[in-house]
Amino acid sequence: MTAKPSQAKPSQAKPSQAKPSQAKPSQAKPSQAKPSQVESASENSSTLSPDIFEVPGATPHFRTELAAQLAELVPEAVADGKLDIEKLRELLADDVADGNERFGLFWPGKKRALRAAQAPTTATLKPDFAHSKDWDTTQNVFIEGDNLEVLKTLQRHYHNKIKLIYIDPPYNTGKDFVYPDNFKEGLDTYLEWTRQVNEEGKKISTNSETEGRYHSNWLNMMYPRLKLARNLLTDDGVIFISIDDREFDNLRKVCNEVFGESNFVALLTVLCNPKGRSQDKFFATNHEYIAVYSRKTLPKGYFSIAKDEDQIEDEYPEEDDGGKYRLLELRNTHREFGRHNRKNLFYPFYVDSEGEVSLSPDDEQTKVLPIWDDGFEGCWTWEKPKAELDLSLLVGRFVSDRWKIYRKSYANGSNRMLKTILMDKSYFTERGQKEFGQLFGVKAKLFQSPKSPYLLSQLIRTITTNDDYILDFFAGSSSSAHAVMTLNAEDGGKRRFIMVQLPEPTPEESEARKAGFKTIADISRKRIELAGEKIKQDAGLLAQHLDTGFRAYKLADTNFSKWRVTSDVAVNELEQHLLDLRDSADDEAQADDLLTELLLKLGYSLTEPIHTETIAGLEVRKVGDNGVLAYLNEHTKPTLAQLRALVEAAPARIIVLEDAFQGDDELKTNLAQHAKSRGIELWTA
C-alpha cells in the first residue's frame, strides 16, 4: 500500500475525465458561469458581489430544488414565493388521486425518513492518504463513513453519472445491524456509531425482532438511501439489490415507489447455498434474490451479454466465409399468427435441389409456403422486402419429406440474455468465501458470507462498458470492487468503482479482530488491495493498463466553522452575524482537507488530478488542466502582486479562503476585478 503525506505532489496524475457539474474548468468564464445554479442547490450559498462567488456550505436541499423545478414547469402554481398545492391539483385535474384511499406502502417514520433524504448536510470527505493505493493515478474511490451522509456529498458531481449500483444491505435477520438515523443530522449518527454508543450511551448494534418497529426500522434505513441513490443513476442506469425473504416484499414496494413500478426490470433468484441452511425452521433455504430496477424504461435486450467461446462452439455448428452460424426456421412457430391475420407475411419462396432460395419461380425449383405439417397456413417472420434484402442469408433444407426455409444466424457479435435463475457454481456463497480466504491466506472466516465476485462481475458485465461508474454503498468486503477489477482485466475496460462502508467494529473475539482488523472498513480496503495485486499478477503484460488502486476518504464534519450549524435550525440575523465572525477554517485542517471539501461542494470529482505549485511565493493547489488554482492559507495575507500572479496563470477558477484577505475588502475587490478582466471566476469560502 502506498502511503501519501498530505503535502505530496501528485506530479504523475493524469487529467481526469470527470468534469465539474457546473462548468468545464478549462472553458468556464464569468459570463458563462451561472452562480444561481449553485445558489438554488443550497440555501448556504450566496453571491458576495457580481464578481465574487461563495462556495456553498452544504449539499443541495432537495425540497427546495423540487419546489424550484415545479415553479419552472408550472409557474402559475406559485404565489408569494410558495407553491399553491390547490392550484397544482386544479391543473393536474384527473391525474390526481381522489381522497385518501390509495395503494402504497406506509409505515411509522416514513415522513421523517423522507426528510432525512431531503435535508442538506455540511459534512465532507477527508483524504486518507495512508490507506490509499496509487493515489496519483487511480480513478477508483473507497469511502469510510455512514452511507446516507456520503450519498449526499456525492450528489453534486456524481448526479446522473453512475451506470450501475449494486448493494447487499442488511437482511434484517434480527442480528444484522440497521443504521439508526436520528433524522436530524445524519453526521451525528455516524460520529456516535464510530464511538459505538448512541446519544444515551447505549451500544448500537442490531435490530431485534422483539423491537416494536422491526420492519419499520429497516424501511426507515433503506428509504432515504434509495431516494438519494436514484439521483446518482444515469438515465440508462440500473440498481441491483440483494435481499432475502424477510424484507423481500417490503423492498419491492419501496422500490416501486422510489423508482416507479414501470421501471421494475426483474427479480433474479440466486442459488447461493446448494446444501441449504439446516438451521431453518421448515425448509432449508438455499437461495436469495436480486431485485433489479432501472432509472428509466429500457429497450428490449438491454441486459444481453456476449456468448463465450464454448457456447458458440456448441450452438453454432455451421461455418462459411461469414463465420460460424446456426440455422433458425423462418416460419413463425406461433400458431396464433398465420395467413388469417398476417397476410403480408404469407408469400412463396422457391428452392432448387441444392437448397438455394429465390423469390422468383423457375421450372427447376420447388415452391415453398409457410404451411404446418397438419395443413395450417402459417406465416414467415420476415416481410417480403426484408427477404429480398437479405436473401443471401436464406437456405432450404429437405426435412421429413418436405422443403423448409431457414435463415443463417451468425455468432459474430451474438449475445444472450441472462436467466432469472442463476445457478452457476461460481455464484455460490461458498465460492465467494473460498475466494476471500485465498486472498487473505487464511482458513478462518474473517468476514461472514462475502458475495462471489463472479456473480457480481456477471451482473456488471450486462450493462457497463469502458469507463462507467459502479457504486456499492454497502460495500462489506468489497466484492464489487473485486468484480470490477476482474472484469476490466478480462475485457480491457476502464470501469471505475466507488465503495462506501461504515467503519462497523469487528466483534472483540472474532477472527477478524485477532488478525488485526478493527473494523469492516479495514477488511474492505485490504480486500481491494489484495485482489488488485492478484489480478495484476494473473494479467501479466496486460497489467500495465489496469487500475487496481483507490483513493481512500473518510466522512468528517466540515472543516469550516461557519458552516457548522444543523440543517434543521433556522438562523436569524444575529446568529448569522456571529457565525460570519468565525474563522473560515479550522486551524488543524490540512490544505488537502480544505481543498477536497471545496471541490466536492463545487461539483468536482473525487479523483481530480491535483498537485502543489508555488506562484509568486504563494503555495497553491492546482486542479486538473489548470482548471482551478486554490490558495488555502488563511494565516498569511497575500499581496495584490501575488494575487495578480495567480490571475496571470490563467486558470478557469481561483479559490481563496475568505480569512486570507484578513478583512482587506479593497484587496479582495481588486483581485475580483482583475480576475473578471481575464475571464476568470473568483470563489471564496
C-alpha positions as CSV (number, residue, x, y, z in Angstrom):
1,M,0.0,0.0,0.0
2,T,1.3,3.4,-0.9
3,A,1.2,5.9,1.9
4,K,0.9,9.6,0.8
5,P,1.7,12.6,3.0
6,S,-0.7,15.5,2.8
7,Q,1.7,17.7,1.1
8,A,2.9,15.3,-1.5
9,K,2.7,16.4,-5.1
10,P,0.8,14.0,-7.4
11,S,3.0,15.0,-10.3
12,Q,2.2,11.9,-12.4
13,A,-1.6,12.5,-12.2
14,K,-3.4,12.0,-15.5
15,P,-6.1,14.5,-16.5
16,S,-9.4,13.4,-15.1
17,Q,-12.2,12.5,-17.4
18,A,-14.7,13.7,-14.8
19,K,-15.7,17.3,-15.1
20,P,-17.3,19.6,-12.5
21,S,-21.0,19.7,-12.8
22,Q,-21.3,23.5,-13.2
23,A,-18.8,24.2,-15.9
24,K,-15.8,22.7,-17.5
25,P,-12.7,24.2,-15.7
26,S,-10.8,24.8,-18.9
27,Q,-13.7,26.7,-20.5
28,A,-15.5,28.4,-17.7
29,K,-15.8,32.1,-17.9
30,P,-17.6,34.5,-15.6
31,S,-20.0,35.5,-18.3
32,Q,-20.9,31.8,-18.9
33,A,-20.9,30.7,-15.3
34,K,-24.3,30.6,-13.6
35,P,-23.8,31.0,-9.9
36,S,-27.6,30.9,-9.5
37,Q,-27.4,27.2,-10.2
38,V,-25.2,26.8,-7.2
39,E,-27.4,29.1,-5.1
40,S,-30.6,27.2,-5.9
41,A,-28.9,24.0,-4.9
42,S,-28.1,25.2,-1.4
43,E,-29.5,27.9,1.0
44,N,-26.0,28.4,2.2
45,S,-24.5,29.7,-1.0
46,S,-24.6,33.4,-1.9
47,T,-23.1,35.9,-4.3
48,L,-20.9,38.3,-2.4
49,S,-20.8,40.7,-5.4
50,P,-21.4,40.4,-9.1
51,D,-17.8,39.3,-9.5
52,I,-17.2,37.0,-6.4
53,F,-19.0,33.7,-5.7
54,E,-19.2,31.9,-2.4
55,V,-18.7,28.2,-2.2
56,P,-22.0,26.6,-0.8
57,G,-21.5,25.3,2.7
58,A,-24.0,22.4,2.4
59,T,-25.3,19.8,-0.1
60,P,-28.4,20.6,-2.0
61,H,-31.7,21.0,-0.1
62,F,-33.8,18.7,-2.2
63,R,-37.2,20.0,-1.1
64,T,-36.1,23.5,-2.2
65,E,-34.8,22.1,-5.5
66,L,-38.0,20.2,-6.2
67,A,-40.0,23.3,-5.5
68,A,-37.8,25.3,-7.9
69,Q,-38.3,22.7,-10.6
70,L,-42.1,22.7,-10.1
71,A,-42.1,26.5,-10.2
72,E,-40.2,26.4,-13.6
73,L,-42.6,23.8,-15.0
74,V,-45.8,25.3,-13.6
75,P,-45.2,29.0,-12.8
76,E,-48.9,29.6,-12.3
77,A,-48.8,27.3,-9.3
78,V,-46.5,29.7,-7.4
79,A,-48.0,32.5,-5.3
80,D,-46.0,34.8,-3.0
81,G,-42.9,32.6,-3.4
82,K,-44.7,29.5,-2.3
83,L,-46.2,26.6,-4.1
84,D,-50.0,26.6,-4.3
85,I,-50.9,22.9,-3.9
86,E,-54.6,23.5,-4.6
87,K,-53.6,25.2,-7.9
88,L,-51.5,22.2,-8.7
89,R,-54.4,19.9,-8.0
90,E,-56.6,22.0,-10.3
91,L,-54.0,21.9,-13.1
92,L,-53.5,18.2,-12.8
93,A,-57.2,17.5,-12.6
94,D,-57.9,13.9,-13.5
95,D,-54.3,12.9,-12.8
96,V,-54.7,13.5,-9.1
97,A,-55.8,10.5,-6.9
98,D,-59.2,11.1,-5.2
99,G,-59.4,11.1,-1.4
100,N,-57.0,9.5,1.0
101,E,-57.5,5.9,-0.1
102,R,-54.7,4.9,-2.5
103,F,-52.4,2.0,-3.0
104,G,-48.9,2.3,-1.4
105,L,-46.6,1.3,1.3
106,F,-46.9,3.1,4.6
107,W,-45.0,2.6,7.9
108,P,-44.2,4.5,11.1
109,G,-41.4,7.0,10.4
110,K,-41.8,7.2,6.7
111,K,-42.2,11.0,6.5
112,R,-39.1,11.5,8.8
113,A,-37.2,9.1,6.6
114,L,-38.1,11.2,3.5
115,R,-36.9,14.4,5.3
116,A,-33.7,12.6,6.2
117,A,-33.0,12.2,2.4
118,Q,-34.0,15.7,1.6
119,A,-32.1,17.5,4.4
120,P,-28.8,19.0,3.3
121,T,-25.5,18.2,5.1
122,T,-22.4,20.2,5.7
123,A,-20.3,17.0,6.0
124,T,-17.3,16.5,3.9
125,L,-14.8,13.8,2.9
126,K,-11.3,13.8,4.3
127,P,-8.5,12.3,2.2
128,D,-7.0,9.2,3.8
129,F,-3.6,9.1,2.1
130,A,-2.2,6.4,4.4
131,H,-4.8,3.9,3.4
132,S,-4.9,4.7,-0.3
133,K,-3.2,2.9,-3.2
134,D,-1.9,4.7,-6.3
135,W,-3.4,8.0,-5.3
136,D,-1.9,9.9,-8.2
137,T,-3.2,7.8,-11.0
138,T,-6.3,5.8,-9.8
139,Q,-9.8,6.7,-10.8
140,N,-11.3,4.4,-8.1
141,V,-12.6,5.6,-4.7
142,F,-13.2,4.0,-1.3
143,I,-15.1,6.0,1.3
144,E,-15.4,5.1,5.0
145,G,-18.5,6.5,6.6
146,D,-22.3,6.5,7.0
147,N,-23.7,5.9,3.5
148,L,-26.6,8.3,4.0
149,E,-24.3,11.3,4.5
150,V,-21.8,10.0,1.9
151,L,-24.6,9.8,-0.7
152,K,-25.4,13.4,0.0
153,T,-21.8,14.5,-0.5
154,L,-21.7,12.7,-3.9
155,Q,-24.8,14.5,-5.3
156,R,-23.1,17.5,-6.9
157,H,-20.6,15.8,-9.2
158,Y,-22.0,12.2,-9.5
159,H,-25.6,13.2,-10.1
160,N,-26.8,11.2,-13.1
161,K,-23.3,9.7,-13.7
162,I,-23.5,6.2,-12.0
163,K,-24.2,3.5,-14.6
164,L,-24.7,0.6,-12.1
165,I,-25.4,0.4,-8.4
166,Y,-25.1,-2.9,-6.5
167,I,-25.9,-3.2,-2.8
168,D,-26.2,-6.0,-0.4
169,P,-27.9,-4.3,2.5
170,P,-28.6,-5.8,5.9
171,Y,-31.2,-8.6,5.5
172,N,-32.9,-7.8,8.8
173,T,-32.4,-11.2,10.3
174,G,-32.6,-9.9,13.9
175,K,-28.8,-10.0,14.1
176,D,-28.0,-7.6,11.3
177,F,-27.0,-4.0,12.1
178,V,-29.5,-1.4,10.9
179,Y,-28.2,2.2,10.7
180,P,-30.1,4.1,13.5
181,D,-30.5,7.5,11.8
182,N,-31.9,10.2,14.1
183,F,-33.4,12.1,11.2
184,K,-31.9,15.4,12.3
185,E,-28.2,15.3,11.5
186,G,-27.0,12.0,10.0
187,L,-23.4,13.0,10.6
188,D,-24.1,12.9,14.3
189,T,-25.4,9.4,13.9
190,Y,-22.2,8.4,12.2
191,L,-20.0,10.0,14.8
192,E,-22.0,8.3,17.5
193,W,-21.5,5.0,15.7
194,T,-17.8,5.4,15.5
195,R,-17.8,5.7,19.2
196,Q,-20.0,2.6,19.3
197,V,-22.6,4.3,21.6
198,N,-25.7,6.3,20.9
199,E,-26.6,9.7,22.4
200,E,-27.9,8.0,25.5
201,G,-24.7,6.0,26.0
202,K,-26.3,2.7,24.8
203,K,-24.4,0.4,22.5
204,I,-25.7,0.4,18.9
205,S,-25.7,-3.0,17.3
206,T,-28.7,-4.9,15.9
207,N,-32.3,-4.6,15.0
208,S,-34.1,-7.2,17.2
209,E,-37.3,-8.9,16.2
210,T,-38.6,-8.1,19.7
211,E,-38.4,-4.4,18.9
212,G,-41.8,-3.0,18.1
213,R,-40.7,-1.4,14.8
214,Y,-38.7,-4.2,13.5
215,H,-39.7,-3.8,9.8
216,S,-40.2,-0.1,10.1
217,N,-36.6,0.4,11.3
218,W,-35.3,-1.4,8.2
219,L,-37.5,0.6,5.9
220,N,-36.5,3.8,7.6
221,M,-32.9,2.9,6.9
222,M,-33.4,1.9,3.3
223,Y,-35.9,4.5,2.0
224,P,-33.7,7.7,2.2
225,R,-30.7,5.9,0.8
226,L,-32.6,4.6,-2.2
227,K,-34.0,8.0,-2.9
228,L,-30.5,9.5,-2.9
229,A,-29.1,6.6,-4.9
230,R,-31.7,7.1,-7.7
231,N,-30.4,10.7,-8.2
232,L,-27.0,9.3,-9.0
233,L,-28.0,6.8,-11.7
234,T,-27.6,7.7,-15.4
235,D,-30.8,7.8,-17.4
236,D,-30.0,4.2,-18.5
237,G,-28.6,3.3,-15.1
238,V,-29.7,0.2,-13.1
239,I,-29.6,-0.8,-9.4
240,F,-29.2,-4.4,-8.3
241,I,-30.3,-5.1,-4.7
242,S,-29.6,-8.5,-2.9
243,I,-32.3,-9.4,-0.5
244,D,-33.8,-12.5,1.2
245,D,-37.4,-13.5,2.1
246,R,-37.7,-11.4,5.3
247,E,-37.8,-8.0,3.6
248,F,-38.3,-9.0,0.0
249,D,-41.9,-7.9,-0.3
250,N,-41.2,-4.6,1.5
251,L,-38.2,-3.9,-0.7
252,R,-40.3,-4.5,-3.9
253,K,-42.9,-2.0,-2.6
254,V,-40.5,0.7,-1.6
255,C,-38.5,0.3,-4.8
256,N,-41.8,0.6,-6.8
257,E,-42.3,4.0,-5.1
258,V,-38.8,5.3,-5.5
259,F,-38.0,4.1,-9.0
260,G,-41.5,3.6,-10.3
261,E,-43.3,0.3,-10.8
262,S,-42.8,0.5,-14.6
263,N,-39.1,0.5,-14.1
264,F,-39.0,-2.9,-12.4
265,V,-36.8,-5.0,-14.6
266,A,-36.6,-8.4,-13.0
267,L,-36.4,-10.4,-9.8
268,L,-33.4,-12.8,-10.0
269,T,-33.1,-15.9,-7.9
270,V,-29.6,-16.9,-7.0
271,L,-28.8,-20.5,-5.9
272,C,-26.3,-19.4,-3.2
273,N,-26.2,-22.4,-0.9
274,P,-27.0,-25.7,-2.6
275,K,-26.9,-27.6,0.7
276,G,-29.5,-25.3,2.3
277,R,-29.5,-23.8,5.8
278,S,-30.1,-26.7,8.1
279,Q,-31.0,-24.4,11.0
280,D,-34.1,-23.1,9.2
281,K,-37.5,-23.9,10.8
282,F,-39.4,-25.5,7.9
283,F,-37.4,-25.6,4.7
284,A,-33.6,-25.5,4.2
285,T,-33.2,-22.2,2.3
286,N,-30.7,-22.3,-0.4
287,H,-31.5,-19.1,-2.4
288,E,-31.7,-15.4,-2.2
289,Y,-33.0,-12.7,-4.5
290,I,-31.6,-9.8,-6.5
291,A,-34.2,-7.1,-7.3
292,V,-33.4,-5.1,-10.5
293,Y,-34.7,-1.6,-11.1
294,S,-33.8,1.0,-13.8
295,R,-33.8,4.8,-13.7
296,K,-36.0,4.9,-16.8
297,T,-37.6,2.4,-19.1
298,L,-35.0,0.4,-21.0
299,P,-35.1,-1.1,-24.5
300,K,-35.6,-4.9,-25.1
301,G,-32.4,-6.8,-24.9
302,Y,-30.6,-4.2,-22.8
303,F,-29.1,-6.7,-20.4
304,S,-27.8,-9.2,-23.1
305,I,-24.1,-10.2,-22.8
306,A,-21.7,-11.8,-25.3
307,K,-21.7,-15.5,-25.5
308,D,-18.5,-17.3,-24.5
309,E,-16.4,-19.5,-26.9
310,D,-17.8,-22.8,-25.5
311,Q,-21.4,-21.6,-26.1
312,I,-20.6,-20.5,-29.6
313,E,-18.9,-23.9,-30.4
314,D,-22.0,-25.8,-29.1
315,E,-24.7,-23.5,-30.6
316,Y,-23.2,-22.6,-34.0
317,P,-22.2,-25.8,-35.7
318,E,-22.1,-24.4,-39.3
319,E,-19.4,-22.2,-40.8
320,D,-18.8,-20.3,-44.0
321,D,-16.9,-17.2,-45.1
322,G,-19.0,-15.1,-42.8
323,G,-18.1,-17.2,-39.8
324,K,-19.8,-19.7,-37.5
325,Y,-23.6,-19.8,-37.7
326,R,-26.7,-21.7,-36.9
327,L,-30.0,-22.2,-38.8
328,L,-33.2,-20.9,-37.5
329,E,-36.5,-21.7,-39.2
330,L,-38.0,-18.7,-41.0
331,R,-41.6,-19.9,-40.4
332,N,-43.2,-18.3,-37.4
333,T,-43.6,-21.1,-34.8
334,H,-46.5,-19.5,-33.0
335,R,-49.9,-20.7,-34.4
336,E,-51.7,-17.5,-33.2
337,F,-50.0,-15.9,-36.2
338,G,-50.8,-17.0,-39.7
339,R,-52.2,-16.2,-43.1
340,H,-55.5,-15.3,-41.4
341,N,-54.1,-12.3,-39.6
342,R,-50.6,-11.7,-41.2
343,K,-51.3,-11.7,-44.9
344,N,-48.2,-9.6,-45.6
345,L,-46.1,-12.5,-44.2
346,F,-47.6,-15.2,-46.3
347,Y,-45.9,-15.5,-49.7
348,P,-43.9,-18.2,-51.6
349,F,-40.1,-18.9,-51.7
350,Y,-38.6,-21.1,-54.5
351,V,-35.8,-23.7,-53.7
352,D,-33.6,-25.6,-56.1
353,S,-32.2,-29.1,-55.5
354,E,-29.1,-27.6,-53.8
355,G,-31.1,-25.6,-51.3
356,E,-30.6,-22.2,-52.9
357,V,-33.5,-19.9,-52.3
358,S,-35.1,-17.2,-54.5
359,L,-38.3,-15.3,-54.7
360,S,-38.8,-15.8,-58.5
361,P,-40.4,-19.0,-59.8
362,D,-38.3,-21.3,-62.0
363,D,-39.1,-24.7,-63.6
364,E,-36.2,-26.3,-61.7
365,Q,-37.4,-25.0,-58.3
366,T,-39.9,-26.1,-55.7
367,K,-42.5,-23.7,-54.3
368,V,-42.3,-23.4,-50.5
369,L,-45.0,-21.8,-48.3
370,P,-45.2,-21.4,-44.5
371,I,-47.6,-24.3,-44.1
372,W,-47.5,-26.5,-41.0
373,D,-47.5,-30.4,-41.2
374,D,-51.2,-30.5,-40.4
375,G,-52.0,-28.1,-43.2
376,F,-52.4,-24.9,-41.1
377,E,-51.5,-21.8,-43.1
378,G,-48.9,-20.1,-41.0
379,C,-46.6,-17.1,-41.9
380,W,-42.9,-16.2,-42.2
381,T,-41.1,-14.0,-39.6
382,W,-39.8,-11.7,-42.4
383,E,-41.8,-9.5,-44.7
384,K,-41.0,-9.8,-48.4
385,P,-38.9,-6.6,-48.7
386,K,-36.8,-7.9,-45.8
387,A,-36.4,-11.3,-47.6
388,E,-35.4,-9.6,-50.8
389,L,-32.7,-7.5,-49.0
390,D,-31.2,-10.5,-47.0
391,L,-31.9,-13.3,-49.5
392,S,-28.2,-14.5,-49.2
393,L,-28.9,-15.5,-45.5
394,L,-31.7,-17.9,-46.5
395,V,-31.2,-21.6,-47.3
396,G,-33.5,-24.5,-47.9
397,R,-33.4,-27.8,-46.2
398,F,-35.3,-31.0,-47.1
399,V,-36.7,-32.2,-43.8
400,S,-39.3,-35.0,-43.3
401,D,-40.2,-35.3,-47.0
402,R,-40.7,-31.5,-47.5
403,W,-38.7,-28.3,-48.0
404,K,-38.3,-25.8,-45.2
405,I,-36.7,-22.3,-45.3
406,Y,-34.1,-21.4,-42.7
407,R,-32.1,-18.2,-42.1
408,K,-28.4,-18.1,-41.1
409,S,-27.8,-16.6,-37.6
410,Y,-24.1,-15.8,-37.2
411,A,-22.2,-16.0,-33.9
412,N,-20.4,-12.7,-34.7
413,G,-21.5,-10.2,-32.0
414,S,-24.1,-12.6,-30.8
415,N,-25.5,-12.0,-27.3
416,R,-27.5,-14.0,-24.8
417,M,-30.0,-12.9,-22.1
418,L,-29.3,-13.8,-18.5
419,K,-31.7,-16.2,-17.0
420,T,-33.7,-15.2,-13.9
421,I,-32.5,-18.2,-12.0
422,L,-28.7,-18.1,-11.5
423,M,-27.3,-21.5,-10.6
424,D,-23.6,-21.4,-11.8
425,K,-21.3,-22.9,-9.1
426,S,-19.1,-19.8,-9.2
427,Y,-22.0,-17.8,-7.8
428,F,-22.2,-19.9,-4.6
429,T,-21.5,-18.2,-1.3
430,E,-19.1,-21.0,-0.6
431,R,-17.1,-19.9,-3.7
432,G,-17.1,-16.3,-2.5
433,Q,-15.8,-17.4,0.9
434,K,-13.1,-19.5,-0.7
435,E,-12.0,-16.7,-3.0
436,F,-11.9,-14.4,0.0
437,G,-9.9,-16.8,2.2
438,Q,-7.4,-17.4,-0.6
439,L,-6.7,-13.7,-0.9
440,F,-6.1,-13.3,2.8
441,G,-4.2,-16.6,3.1
442,V,-6.4,-17.8,6.0
443,K,-8.9,-20.6,6.6
444,A,-10.6,-18.8,9.4
445,K,-13.7,-16.7,8.5
446,L,-12.6,-13.1,8.7
447,F,-15.9,-12.0,7.1
448,Q,-19.2,-13.7,7.1
449,S,-20.6,-14.8,3.7
450,P,-18.8,-12.5,1.2
451,K,-20.6,-12.3,-2.2
452,S,-18.9,-14.2,-5.1
453,P,-17.1,-11.7,-7.3
454,Y,-18.0,-13.9,-10.3
455,L,-21.7,-13.3,-9.6
456,L,-21.2,-9.6,-9.4
457,S,-18.9,-9.4,-12.5
458,Q,-21.7,-11.2,-14.4
459,L,-24.2,-8.5,-13.4
460,I,-21.8,-5.7,-14.1
461,R,-21.0,-7.2,-17.5
462,T,-24.6,-6.9,-18.6
463,I,-24.8,-3.1,-18.9
464,T,-21.5,-1.4,-18.3
465,T,-18.8,-0.5,-20.8
466,N,-15.4,1.1,-20.9
467,D,-15.3,3.8,-18.2
468,D,-18.7,3.5,-16.5
469,Y,-19.0,4.1,-12.7
470,I,-20.1,1.3,-10.4
471,L,-21.2,2.2,-6.9
472,D,-21.7,0.0,-3.9
473,F,-22.7,1.9,-0.7
474,F,-23.0,-1.3,1.4
475,A,-19.5,-2.4,0.4
476,G,-19.0,-5.1,3.0
477,S,-15.8,-6.9,2.0
478,S,-15.7,-5.0,-1.4
479,S,-16.6,-8.0,-3.6
480,S,-18.0,-5.4,-6.0
481,A,-14.6,-3.7,-6.4
482,H,-13.0,-7.1,-6.9
483,A,-15.6,-7.9,-9.6
484,V,-14.9,-4.5,-11.4
485,M,-11.2,-5.1,-11.5
486,T,-11.6,-8.7,-12.6
487,L,-13.9,-7.7,-15.5
488,N,-11.5,-4.9,-16.6
489,A,-8.7,-7.4,-16.7
490,E,-10.8,-9.7,-18.9
491,D,-12.1,-7.2,-21.5
492,G,-9.6,-4.2,-21.2
493,G,-12.3,-1.9,-19.8
494,K,-11.6,1.1,-17.5
495,R,-14.7,0.8,-15.3
496,R,-14.4,2.8,-12.1
497,F,-15.7,1.8,-8.7
498,I,-16.9,3.8,-5.7
499,M,-17.1,1.8,-2.5
500,V,-18.8,3.1,0.7
501,Q,-18.5,1.2,4.0
502,L,-19.4,2.1,7.6
503,P,-16.5,1.5,10.0
504,E,-18.5,-1.1,11.9
505,P,-16.3,-2.6,14.6
506,T,-15.5,-6.2,14.3
507,P,-16.5,-8.3,17.4
508,E,-13.9,-8.4,20.1
509,E,-13.2,-12.1,20.0
510,S,-13.7,-12.5,16.2
511,E,-11.1,-13.9,13.9
512,A,-11.0,-10.6,12.1
513,R,-10.1,-8.8,15.3
514,K,-7.4,-11.3,16.0
515,A,-6.0,-10.7,12.6
516,G,-5.7,-7.0,13.3
517,F,-8.9,-5.7,11.6
518,K,-10.7,-3.4,13.9
519,T,-13.5,-2.5,11.5
520,I,-15.3,-3.9,8.5
521,A,-13.9,-0.9,6.5
522,D,-10.4,-2.1,7.3
523,I,-11.2,-5.6,5.8
524,S,-12.8,-3.9,2.8
525,R,-9.8,-1.8,1.9
526,K,-7.4,-4.7,2.4
527,R,-9.6,-6.9,0.1
528,I,-9.3,-4.4,-2.7
529,E,-5.5,-4.2,-2.3
530,L,-5.0,-8.0,-2.2
531,A,-7.4,-8.6,-5.1
532,G,-5.7,-6.0,-7.2
533,E,-2.3,-7.5,-6.7
534,K,-3.6,-11.0,-7.6
535,I,-5.4,-9.7,-10.7
536,K,-2.3,-7.8,-11.9
537,Q,-0.2,-10.9,-11.3
538,D,-2.6,-13.0,-13.3
539,A,-2.9,-10.5,-16.1
540,G,0.8,-10.5,-16.9
541,L,1.8,-8.0,-19.6
542,L,-1.8,-6.6,-19.7
543,A,-1.5,-5.5,-16.1
544,Q,0.2,-2.2,-17.0
545,H,-3.1,-0.7,-18.1
546,L,-5.1,-2.0,-15.1
547,D,-6.3,0.4,-12.4
548,T,-6.2,-1.5,-9.2
549,G,-5.7,1.4,-6.9
550,F,-8.1,3.6,-5.0
551,R,-8.3,7.0,-3.3
552,A,-9.4,6.5,0.3
553,Y,-11.6,9.1,2.1
554,K,-13.3,9.3,5.5
555,L,-16.5,11.0,6.3
556,A,-15.9,14.0,8.5
557,D,-17.5,17.2,9.8
558,T,-17.0,20.3,7.7
559,N,-13.6,21.9,8.0
560,F,-15.3,25.4,8.1
561,S,-16.5,26.6,11.4
562,K,-19.1,28.9,9.9
563,W,-20.9,26.0,8.3
564,R,-21.3,24.0,11.4
565,V,-25.0,24.5,12.1
566,T,-27.6,21.8,12.0
567,S,-29.7,21.7,8.9
568,D,-33.0,22.0,10.9
569,V,-32.1,25.2,12.8
570,A,-33.3,28.5,11.3
571,V,-30.5,31.1,11.5
572,N,-31.7,34.6,12.4
573,E,-29.7,37.7,11.5
574,L,-27.9,37.9,14.8
575,E,-26.9,34.3,14.8
576,Q,-25.8,34.6,11.2
577,H,-23.6,37.6,12.1
578,L,-22.0,35.7,14.9
579,L,-21.4,32.7,12.5
580,D,-19.8,35.1,10.0
581,L,-17.3,36.2,12.6
582,R,-15.9,32.8,12.9
583,D,-12.7,31.8,11.2
584,S,-13.2,30.3,7.7
585,A,-11.4,27.1,8.5
586,D,-10.2,25.1,11.5
587,D,-6.5,25.7,12.3
588,E,-5.9,22.0,12.4
589,A,-7.4,21.4,8.9
590,Q,-4.8,20.5,6.3
591,A,-4.8,22.2,2.9
592,D,-5.8,18.9,1.2
593,D,-8.7,18.5,3.6
594,L,-9.9,22.0,2.7
595,L,-9.4,21.5,-1.0
596,T,-11.3,18.3,-1.1
597,E,-14.3,19.8,0.7
598,L,-14.3,22.9,-1.6
599,L,-14.1,20.7,-4.8
600,L,-16.9,18.4,-3.6
601,K,-19.2,21.3,-2.9
602,L,-18.4,22.9,-6.2
603,G,-19.2,19.7,-8.1
604,Y,-15.8,18.2,-8.9
605,S,-15.0,14.5,-8.8
606,L,-13.0,12.7,-6.0
607,T,-10.3,11.8,-8.5
608,E,-9.3,15.1,-10.0
609,P,-5.5,15.4,-10.6
610,I,-4.1,17.7,-8.0
611,H,-0.6,19.0,-7.3
612,T,1.1,21.7,-5.4
613,E,2.8,24.7,-7.1
614,T,4.5,27.9,-5.9
615,I,3.4,31.0,-7.8
616,A,5.0,34.4,-6.8
617,G,5.9,32.9,-3.4
618,L,2.4,31.5,-2.7
619,E,1.8,27.8,-2.3
620,V,-1.3,26.9,-4.2
621,R,-3.1,23.7,-5.3
622,K,-3.6,23.3,-9.0
623,V,-6.6,21.1,-10.0
624,G,-6.9,19.5,-13.4
625,D,-5.6,21.0,-16.6
626,N,-5.3,24.5,-14.9
627,G,-9.0,24.3,-14.1
628,V,-8.6,25.7,-10.6
629,L,-5.9,27.4,-8.5
630,A,-6.6,27.4,-4.8
631,Y,-4.9,29.5,-2.1
632,L,-5.7,27.9,1.2
633,N,-3.5,29.6,3.8
634,E,-5.7,31.9,5.9
635,H,-2.8,32.8,8.2
636,T,-0.7,34.5,5.5
637,K,-2.2,37.5,3.8
638,P,-1.1,37.6,0.1
639,T,-0.1,40.9,-1.6
640,L,-2.0,42.2,-4.6
641,A,1.0,41.5,-6.8
642,Q,1.0,37.8,-5.7
643,L,-2.7,37.5,-6.3
644,R,-2.3,39.1,-9.7
645,A,0.3,36.4,-10.5
646,L,-2.4,33.8,-9.8
647,V,-4.6,35.5,-12.3
648,E,-1.8,35.7,-14.9
649,A,-1.5,31.9,-14.6
650,A,-4.9,31.9,-16.4
651,P,-6.9,29.2,-14.5
652,A,-10.7,28.9,-15.1
653,R,-11.3,29.5,-11.4
654,I,-9.4,30.9,-8.4
655,I,-10.4,29.9,-4.9
656,V,-9.2,31.9,-1.9
657,L,-10.2,31.4,1.7
658,E,-12.1,34.4,3.0
659,D,-9.9,34.9,6.0
660,A,-6.8,35.0,3.8
661,F,-7.8,38.6,3.0
662,Q,-7.8,39.4,6.7
663,G,-10.6,41.9,6.4
664,D,-9.0,43.8,3.5
665,D,-12.0,44.3,1.2
666,E,-10.0,46.5,-1.1
667,L,-7.6,43.7,-1.8
668,K,-10.4,41.3,-2.4
669,T,-12.2,43.7,-4.8
670,N,-9.0,44.4,-6.7
671,L,-8.5,40.7,-7.2
672,A,-12.1,40.2,-8.3
673,Q,-11.8,43.0,-10.9
674,H,-8.5,41.7,-12.3
675,A,-9.9,38.1,-12.5
676,K,-13.0,39.4,-14.2
677,S,-10.9,41.2,-16.8
678,R,-9.2,37.9,-17.7
679,G,-12.5,35.9,-17.8
680,I,-11.7,34.0,-14.5
681,E,-14.2,33.2,-11.8
682,L,-13.2,34.1,-8.2
683,W,-14.7,31.9,-5.4
684,T,-14.3,32.4,-1.7
685,A,-15.1,30.1,1.3
